[in-house]
Amino acid sequence: MIGILCAMREELEPILEYVEVKEVIDYGRNKYYLARFQNKDLVLAYSKIGKVNSATTATIMIEKFNARKVLFSGVAGAVDEDLKIGDLIIATKTCQHDIDLTVFGYEPGFVPESKVYFDCDKGLNDIAKSVAKKLDIKLKEGIIASGDQFIHNKEKKEWIKKTFNASAIEMEGGAVGNVCWTLDVPFFMLRAISDTAEEGAGVDFDKFLEESSKVSAKFLVEMLKEINEK
């Protein structure tokens, strides 16, 4: 079983158009779509926005629906100046930029008995790079930082870039990376850039959400053709 996770309905709906939905299960105040794609079993859901919601949904996918891999698709704000709206980026690592225990001497993003960065699966990232090459699509990779804030401030954006060496920012991946690390499940994250995380980002986000979601959905479906579900 392959788990496919998005934060918002608008991000998941383009993916559902490519798969054959067999059953919809209501569980934990959410809907889980059991589907098939090229003889592969899938469980799909949108978590709702934020780290708690995404961590809850990822855990349910793994523990209740037996997802053996988790793929996250959606949109993000650009931190790296080379990233433009519509570009695709895969995460090499995820982190949580809004964790702050520095008063106790810890580095930003660190929680005792955990760590700052959660590695994404190299094998899945290699498949993504192969698909990008086949489709002649420019694909970036880098650290993606998460926090329960929609960043629309240049100063905050630059702090995240400097502190975590981040290329993009969003609100879920760091928590899902933590869950997958905890449960030893391979994790992959693909993001299409929807805004520049500065003043006016909210306008950019609304304008490009649908378009960027379709870009990431199409790419993810091409990856599914190459992924072994076990």
C-alpha positions in Angstrom: 0.0 0.0 0.0 1.3 3.4 -1.0 0.1 6.4 1.0 -0.5 9.7 -0.9 -1.0 12.7 1.3 -1.8 16.4 0.6 -2.7 19.2 2.9 -5.7 20.6 1.0 -8.6 19.3 -1.0 -7.4 21.4 -4.0 -4.1 19.5 -3.9 -5.6 16.1 -3.8 -8.4 16.4 -6.3 -6.1 16.5 -9.4 -4.5 13.2 -8.2 -7.9 11.5 -7.7 -8.7 12.1 -11.3 -5.9 9.7 -12.3 -6.7 6.8 -10.0 -9.6 4.4 -9.6 -11.3 5.0 -6.3 -12.7 1.8 -4.8 -13.9 2.9 -1.4 -14.1 6.1 0.7 -13.7 5.5 4.5 -14.6 8.1 7.1 -12.2 7.9 10.0 -10.9 10.4 12.5 -12.9 13.2 11.1 -11.4 12.7 7.7 -11.9 10.8 4.5 -9.5 8.1 3.2 -9.7 7.1 -0.4 -8.8 3.5 -1.1 -7.8 3.3 -4.8 -6.0 1.4 -7.5 -3.5 2.6 -10.0 -1.8 0.2 -12.4 -2.3 -2.8 -10.1 -1.0 -0.8 -7.1 -3.0 -0.3 -3.9 -3.2 3.3 -2.7 -4.6 5.2 0.2 -5.1 8.9 -0.4 -6.2 11.7 1.9 -5.9 15.5 2.4 -5.0 16.1 6.0 -6.1 19.7 6.3 -3.5 22.5 6.9 -0.9 22.3 9.6 1.6 20.0 11.3 -0.8 18.4 13.8 -3.3 17.5 11.1 -0.7 16.2 8.7 1.0 14.1 11.4 -2.3 12.6 12.5 -3.2 11.7 8.9 0.2 10.2 8.1 0.0 8.1 11.3 -3.4 6.8 10.4 -2.3 6.0 6.9 0.5 3.9 8.3 -1.1 2.3 11.3 -4.6 1.7 10.1 -4.2 1.4 6.4 -0.8 -0.2 6.3 0.9 2.3 4.0 4.5 1.2 3.5 5.6 4.4 1.8 4.2 7.9 2.2 4.3 10.4 -0.7 3.4 14.0 0.0 2.3 16.3 -2.9 1.3 19.9 -2.8 2.5 23.5 -2.9 5.1 25.5 -1.0 6.6 29.0 -0.8 10.0 29.7 -2.3 12.9 30.6 -0.1 15.7 29.9 -2.7 15.9 32.8 -5.1 16.3 30.4 -8.0 12.8 28.9 -7.4 10.0 30.5 -9.4 6.2 30.0 -9.2 5.3 26.7 -10.9 8.8 25.1 -10.3 9.0 21.7 -8.7 11.2 20.8 -5.8 11.7 17.6 -3.9 12.9 17.5 -0.3 16.2 16.0 0.6 15.3 16.7 4.3 12.5 18.3 6.2 12.6 20.2 9.4 10.3 22.3 11.7 11.3 26.0 11.7 8.9 27.0 14.5 10.2 24.8 17.2 12.2 26.9 19.7 13.8 25.5 22.8 16.9 27.7 22.4 16.4 29.1 25.9 17.6 25.6 27.1 20.6 25.6 24.9 19.2 23.6 22.0 19.5 24.6 18.4 16.4 25.9 16.6 14.1 23.1 15.4 15.5 20.5 17.9 13.4 18.5 20.3 15.2 16.3 22.9 15.3 12.6 21.8 14.5 13.6 18.3 16.5 15.6 15.7 16.3 18.8 13.6 16.3 17.2 10.1 14.4 14.2 8.8 15.9 12.6 5.7 13.7 11.8 2.8 14.0 8.5 1.0 16.9 8.5 -1.5 15.3 5.7 -3.6 12.1 7.7 -4.1 14.1 10.9 -4.8 16.1 9.0 -7.4 12.8 7.9 -9.1 11.7 11.5 -9.1 14.9 12.6 -10.8 14.5 9.9 -13.4 11.0 11.0 -14.1 12.0 14.6 -14.4 14.7 13.7 -16.9 12.3 11.6 -18.9 9.7 14.4 -19.0 12.4 17.1 -19.6 11.3 18.9 -16.5 13.5 21.1 -14.3 13.4 19.6 -10.8 15.1 21.2 -7.8 16.0 19.5 -4.5 16.7 20.9 -1.1 15.7 21.2 2.5 12.0 22.1 3.0 11.1 23.7 6.3 7.7 23.5 8.0 5.9 25.6 10.6 2.3 26.4 11.6 2.6 29.8 10.0 1.9 31.0 6.5 5.1 33.0 5.9 4.6 36.3 4.0 7.4 38.3 5.4 10.9 38.8 3.9 12.7 39.0 7.2 11.2 35.8 8.5 11.8 34.1 5.2 15.5 35.1 5.3 15.8 33.9 8.9 14.5 30.4 7.9 16.8 30.3 4.9 19.9 31.2 7.0 19.0 29.1 10.1 18.0 25.9 8.3 19.5 26.3 4.9 16.0 25.8 3.5 15.0 26.1 -0.1 11.2 26.2 0.4 8.7 26.5 3.2 5.3 25.1 3.9 3.2 23.9 6.9 3.2 20.0 7.0 6.3 18.2 5.7 8.4 18.5 8.8 5.8 16.8 10.9 5.2 14.0 8.4 8.9 13.5 8.1 9.0 13.1 11.9 6.2 10.5 11.8 7.9 8.5 9.1 11.2 8.6 10.8 9.6 7.4 14.0 7.8 4.5 12.3 10.6 3.6 9.8 8.5 4.3 6.8 10.1 5.8 3.6 9.0 9.4 3.0 9.0 11.5 -0.1 7.9 15.1 -0.6 7.2 16.9 -3.8 6.2 20.6 -3.8 5.2 23.0 -6.6 6.0 26.6 -5.9 2.9 28.7 -5.4 4.3 31.9 -3.9 7.5 33.7 -2.9 6.8 33.8 0.9 7.0 37.6 1.0 4.5 40.5 1.2 1.7 39.7 -1.2 2.2 35.9 -0.9 -1.4 35.3 0.0 -2.5 36.8 -3.3 0.1 34.7 -5.2 -1.0 31.6 -3.3 -4.7 31.9 -4.2 -3.9 32.6 -7.8 -1.5 29.8 -8.4 -2.8 27.1 -6.0 -4.9 25.2 -8.6 -2.3 25.5 -11.3 0.6 24.5 -9.1 -1.4 21.6 -7.6 -2.0 20.2 -11.1 1.7 20.4 -11.9 2.7 18.4 -8.8 -0.2 15.9 -9.2 0.8 15.0 -12.8 4.4 14.5 -11.8 3.5 12.4 -8.8 1.3 10.1 -11.0 4.3 9.6 -13.4 6.3 8.6 -10.4 3.7 6.1 -9.3 4.3 4.1 -12.5 7.8 3.5 -11.3 7.3 2.8 -7.6 7.0 -0.6 -6.1 4.3 -0.6 -3.5 6.0 -3.0 -1.1 
